[in-house]
Each structure stands twice: as structure tokens, then as C-alpha cells.
Amino acid sequence: MQQEIRIGVIALTDSAPFVVAQKTGFFEAENLTVELIKQASWATLRDKLAYGEIDAAHMLSPMAIALQLGLGGSPKKDVLAPLVLNRS
């Protein structure tokens, strides 16, 4: 049974792992049907994640903490951030 996941991304180079995984069939090999949904801004991505319009997201590290605390105008949302792809 395939799991369907909607992932919000911002069109930046650090979203490349999701794009490459989709193009090379990695998601399919893991029984995942993934839809990458391009977002216009970080705020849009945050809000769509908070309200359940997307299931996962490529986001800035502090956004997960802000969502957990209910900061930035979105409601509190339990967020699991299992992977940091880039830190500068």
C-alpha cells in the first residue's frame, strides 16, 4: 500500500534533495506517492503546514520551533523535525 504525502517546498537549492528523490524514483521505491507543492513564501508554507494542507515541508530551521510555540500568526502545531539538510 502506497503512502501519499504532500510536501511543500520553496524553489531554492536546499529543496533539491526532494526533487532528486522524486526524479530518481526514491519515493516510489519506499512505497511513497509524493506530490511536491511549490510555495510562494515561507509564511504560506508555514500556514499550509499548520492547517494541514500539506503533510511535510522543506523549511527554515526556526520555523519548526515557531510552529510548535504558535508564533507568527499560525496556530500551535506539533512539529517533528527529524532532519536538517543545511546549516549555515
trRosetta pair geometry for C-beta under 8 A, 3 or more apart (Angstrom, degrees):
i j d omega theta_ij theta_ji phi_ij phi_ji
1 31 7.1 67 84 178 40 128
2 31 5.2 -145 -110 -179 59 74
2 32 6.7 140 -165 -117 84 11
2 33 4.8 64 153 -23 128 103
3 31 6.3 75 9 122 85 87
3 32 5.3 -31 68 -112 92 68
3 33 7.0 -172 86 25 39 74
4 32 7.8 137 -99 -166 22 61
4 33 4.7 -25 -103 71 70 107
4 34 7.9 168 -156 -80 48 33
4 35 7.6 17 -172 -5 90 101
5 32 5.9 -19 14 -166 117 109
5 33 7.2 153 22 79 65 54
5 34 5.1 -17 70 -108 96 75
5 35 7.4 -171 94 27 49 68
5 55 4.9 -114 -152 72 73 143
5 56 6.0 6 -180 11 115 117
6 34 7.8 152 -94 -159 24 56
6 35 4.9 -19 -113 66 71 104
6 37 5.8 18 -176 -11 96 127
6 53 7.6 -87 106 140 145 53
6 54 4.7 -122 113 -136 103 66
6 55 5.0 116 50 6 71 93
6 56 7.5 161 86 31 47 70
7 18 5.9 -148 118 -149 149 142
7 34 6.0 2 2 -167 115 105
7 35 7.2 168 26 81 68 50
7 36 5.5 -28 73 -109 98 61
7 37 6.8 166 81 21 42 79
7 54 6.6 84 -135 -176 13 115
7 55 6.9 -52 -72 64 54 85
7 56 4.7 -26 -109 78 82 96
7 57 6.5 162 -165 -90 66 33
7 58 7.0 60 167 -20 106 83
8 37 5.2 -40 -101 75 60 98
8 39 4.9 40 -173 -40 105 126
8 45 4.7 159 138 -137 136 90
8 48 5.8 130 -76 85 150 131
8 49 6.4 -111 25 -58 140 95
8 54 4.1 29 -33 178 105 176
8 56 7.4 -169 22 95 72 45
8 57 4.2 -13 61 -111 99 94
8 58 7.1 -137 99 29 61 69
8 59 7.9 37 90 -60 105 95
9 15 4.2 101 -165 -148 119 140
9 18 5.8 -153 -82 69 140 151
9 19 7.7 149 165 -50 173 91
9 36 5.5 -10 8 -168 128 100
9 37 7.0 142 21 68 74 45
9 38 6.1 -42 75 -103 84 51
9 39 6.6 170 73 10 29 92
9 45 8.0 95 -64 -113 3 130
9 57 7.3 179 -71 -154 44 63
9 58 4.6 38 -118 27 76 123
10 15 6.2 -176 64 -45 54 136
10 38 7.6 87 -121 -156 26 67
10 39 5.7 -54 -79 64 68 96
10 41 7.7 27 -110 -148 116 13
10 42 6.7 -18 -67 -75 145 67
10 45 6.4 -69 -52 -47 96 147
10 58 6.5 -127 22 91 75 107
11 15 6.7 -86 -116 43 25 144
11 38 5.8 15 -49 -139 101 114
12 15 5.6 103 59 -2 66 99
13 16 5.5 -9 -175 -27 55 118
14 17 7.9 -16 178 5 50 95
14 58 6.8 163 114 179 88 124
14 85 5.7 138 -172 101 98 125
14 86 4.8 -91 -124 8 128 144
15 18 5.5 -45 179 36 74 114
15 19 6.3 73 126 -20 84 104
15 58 4.6 139 -107 91 88 172
16 19 5.4 -60 -144 41 40 111
16 20 5.8 37 161 -19 75 108
17 20 5.8 -55 -139 41 29 109
17 21 6.1 33 159 -22 64 108
17 85 6.1 -144 8 -130 141 138
18 21 5.7 -53 -145 35 28 113
18 22 6.5 26 156 -17 62 106
18 34 7.7 -141 -167 154 94 144
18 36 5.8 131 141 -105 119 124
18 58 6.2 -111 -14 -52 140 127
19 22 5.9 -58 -152 36 29 109
19 23 6.2 21 155 -14 66 112
19 36 6.7 49 -88 -99 66 173
20 23 5.8 -59 -140 42 31 107
20 24 5.9 12 166 -6 68 116
20 26 7.8 40 119 2 71 131
21 24 6.4 -65 -136 46 21 98
21 26 4.0 -76 -156 56 77 131
21 27 5.6 89 143 -38 100 87
21 34 7.7 16 109 53 110 160
22 26 7.5 -59 -52 44 23 89
22 27 5.8 7 -100 2 58 129
22 34 5.9 -119 -97 83 102 120
22 36 6.1 -85 -43 -23 159 124
25 28 4.8 -52 -163 44 74 117
25 29 5.8 81 138 -29 86 98
26 29 5.7 -57 -150 34 31 113
26 30 6.6 15 156 -6 65 109
27 30 6.0 -70 -154 45 31 102
27 32 4.2 -91 -173 81 85 107
27 33 7.2 112 143 -103 119 14
27 34 4.4 -93 -147 4 159 122
28 31 7.6 36 -174 -80 35 22
28 32 7.0 -102 -70 59 24 63
28 33 7.8 48 -95 -88 68 55
37 48 8.0 -121 104 144 137 159
37 54 6.0 -139 51 -101 135 121
39 42 7.8 97 116 -86 129 23
39 44 4.9 177 -173 95 104 111
39 45 4.2 100 129 -70 172 90
39 48 6.9 -144 -109 21 124 141
39 57 7.9 12 -16 -138 148 112
40 44 5.1 60 53 14 85 159
41 44 4.7 101 55 4 80 101
41 45 7.0 -141 97 -3 45 87
42 45 5.5 -55 -150 37 34 114
42 46 6.2 38 152 -22 67 105
42 59 7.0 105 -145 -143 91 85
42 60 6.3 4 -136 -1 136 116
42 63 6.8 -135 -177 -86 109 139
43 46 5.6 -51 -147 35 31 114
43 47 6.3 28 157 -16 65 107
43 72 7.5 -154 -122 170 85 118
44 47 5.9 -58 -146 39 29 108
44 48 6.2 25 158 -16 65 109
45 48 6.0 -59 -146 38 27 107
45 49 6.4 25 157 -16 63 109
45 54 7.5 -39 -152 38 66 150
45 57 5.3 124 177 -152 108 139
45 59 6.1 178 128 -96 133 101
45 63 7.8 2 100 -173 110 160
46 49 5.9 -63 -152 38 26 109
46 50 6.2 25 154 -20 65 110
46 57 8.0 178 -80 116 39 173
46 59 7.2 101 -77 -131 75 136
46 63 5.7 -127 -94 -160 108 117
46 66 7.5 -26 -140 94 136 120
46 67 6.4 -156 -155 -76 93 108
46 72 6.4 -42 149 116 158 143
46 74 5.6 -139 142 -29 102 152
47 50 5.5 -54 -144 37 32 113
47 51 6.2 8 164 0 67 112
47 73 7.9 -28 -86 102 103 101
47 74 5.5 -154 -100 -96 61 117
48 51 6.3 -65 -138 50 27 95
48 53 4.0 -78 -159 65 85 117
48 54 4.8 52 133 3 111 103
48 57 7.8 129 82 -80 100 130
49 52 7.9 42 -178 -67 27 24
49 53 7.6 -73 -55 51 24 77
49 54 5.5 -45 -83 68 63 99
49 56 7.7 29 -120 -150 109 10
49 57 5.0 -67 -75 -19 132 137
49 59 7.6 -44 -24 -54 159 144
49 67 6.8 -43 103 -118 120 153
49 77 6.8 145 126 118 86 165
49 79 7.8 45 148 -106 128 110
50 67 6.0 -149 -83 -139 96 106
50 74 4.0 -149 -62 -179 170 126
50 75 5.7 141 175 50 119 75
50 77 4.7 -141 -126 -37 69 143
51 74 7.8 -116 -35 -149 83 104
51 75 7.8 95 -75 30 70 111
52 55 7.9 26 -156 -87 60 54
54 57 6.0 84 111 -67 134 94
58 85 7.5 -22 -140 16 97 143
59 63 4.3 -94 158 64 126 143
59 64 6.6 139 87 -47 128 80
60 63 4.8 103 65 -16 80 108
61 64 6.7 -51 -172 19 42 106
61 65 7.7 27 144 -5 67 105
61 81 7.5 97 -142 -175 65 153
61 84 6.1 22 -98 -123 112 114
61 87 7.2 38 -45 -103 148 87
62 65 5.4 -56 -159 40 53 112
62 66 5.9 54 146 -23 79 106
63 66 5.5 -54 -143 39 35 113
63 67 6.2 37 157 -20 67 104
64 67 5.9 -53 -148 36 28 110
64 68 6.5 31 152 -20 61 107
64 79 4.6 -167 -157 127 80 141
64 81 4.1 6 -138 -57 168 134
65 68 5.7 -56 -151 35 31 114
65 69 6.4 15 156 -6 66 111
66 69 6.0 -67 -146 47 29 101
66 71 4.1 -90 -155 66 83 108
66 72 5.0 46 166 -9 130 125
66 74 7.9 81 132 45 96 111
67 70 7.6 38 -172 -72 30 31
67 71 7.8 -80 -51 45 23 73
67 72 7.8 -41 -72 44 55 125
67 74 6.3 -26 -118 89 75 132
67 76 7.4 112 164 -152 53 40
67 77 4.7 -42 169 56 103 104
67 79 4.8 83 89 -40 123 140
68 76 6.9 18 176 -157 26 83
68 77 7.0 -78 -83 74 38 57
68 78 6.8 47 -118 -126 79 35
68 79 5.1 -103 -62 29 89 104
69 76 6.8 -92 139 -113 12 93
70 74 7.0 -139 -148 91 51 63
70 75 6.0 -33 -127 -175 97 33
70 76 3.6 -45 -64 -66 105 78
70 77 7.8 131 -84 -1 65 61
71 74 7.9 14 80 45 34 81
74 77 6.9 -33 136 -10 116 117
81 84 7.3 42 157 -64 108 79
84 87 5.9 30 150 -50 129 102
